[in-house]
Amino acid sequence: MPEYKAVVVGENFEFVIDEESQYLDFTRTVYVDAPDEQGAQESALAIVREDLLAQSMMDEWDDPVIVIDEIKQVDVLARHDDGDDFIWHFPEDDLSLA
């Protein structure tokens, strides 16, 4: 089964910091085995949502914006460990590597 690399982004997750609500966005890279790109997208989104629920970053009834920013099939042997962690940032932060 092919392996896919998916870059998942989320927007407007509420955190309470020093008794003030702040909203953060995230980026996360995940690798999934799937028969096709559609299945890979669904699996990647499910993994991210499940992890966010497990970490109490969202409630089951929340419907935050979580989308696939980029997805591509990768060679299992050429896979790089991009760190499977969430990268949190303020919405106005520019994360480009320019």
N, C-alpha and C positions, 0 to 999 in steps of 0.2 A: 504494500500500500504506500502511495507517495506521502512524503512529509512536506508540510507547508510551514512557512514562517509568516506569522501575522503580527502586524503592529496595531495594537488596539489603543484607542484614545477615549477618554471619558471627560465630561465637562460638568462643572457646577456641583461638586460634592461638598456638602456642608460640614465644616469642622467648627467646634467651639474652642477657641484659643483665648485664654485670659478672659473668659466670660463674654467674648464677642464672637458672633458668627462670622466665619470667613469661608469663602468658596474657593476650592482648588480644583485643578484639572490634573489628569494623569496620562502617562504613556506607559505601555507595557508591551514587551515582545514575548510572544508565546509560540511554541512549536507544537504542531498537531499532526497526527497521521489521519488521513481521510481519503476516500476514494476520488474526490474531486474538489474543486475550489469552493463550491457552495457548502459542501459538508465541512470543509476546513473553516470557513467563516463561522458557521453555526457552532462548531466545537470550540473555537477560540473565544467567542462571545460567552458561551456557557461556562468555560473555565474561569474567565475573568469575573463574571457575575457571581459564581459560586464562591470564589475567593473573597470577593468584597462582602458577601453575606456572612461568611465564616469569620471575617475580621470586624464584623459589625460596622462596616463602612456604609452600608445601606440596609434598608428594610425590604422585606419581600414585596411590599406593595409599592415601593418607590419605582419610578420609571425614569432614571437619569439617562442622559445622553451617553451611550456607549456605542462606538462604531469602529469598524475596521478602517484604518487609515491606509494600510498597504498590506498586500498578501501576495506571496509568490511561492512556487514550488522550489524546494531546495534539495540538494543531494545530502543524504544522511551523513555521509563521510565528510562532507565539507562544512557541516554545521558548526557555527561558532556559538560559544556560550555568551549570549548577550546579557546574561543576568536576568533571571525570570522575575525580577522585582518590579513593583510599581515605582514609577518616577513621578513624584507629586510636584506641582508647581502652581504659582498664581497665574490666573488667566492672562494677565498682561505681560508675563515673562516671554521673551523671545528665546526659543530653544534651538534655533537654527545654528548650524556649525559654520556659518559664513565668516 
